[in-house]
Amino acid sequence: MNTEELQVAAFEIILHSGTARTEVHEAFALMREGKYAESEEKLEVANTELVEAHHAQTKLLQDYASGVEIKIEIIMVHAQDHLMTTLTLLEVAKEMLELHKKID
């Protein structure tokens, strides 16, 4: 895999993870307002974006497993960090949504 292909994959991961993160933060704001249905919709959009990011990541893993040499660059490290923290944030948001519902 050449550098350009790796960078494109990294930016796909960053793009979709970033969009997901924005949706999660918007969901948090809606939770505070008691708008749980809208918050849940935002979390669903975030999940869809993370699935797209995961597809780009999976392609890289499949290539690597097939013996394709992949030179790791700092942008890929950043992309992976972005993806994993956003996945965790989504899990926390889902739990917080349920807690908000119980409190009300």
Secondary structure, 3 states (H helix, E strand, C coil): CCHHHHHHHHHHHHHHHHHHHHHHHHHHHHHHCCCHHHHHHHHHHHHHHHHHHHHHHHHHHHHHHCCCCCCCCHHHHHHHHHHHHHHHHHHHHHHHHHHHHHHC
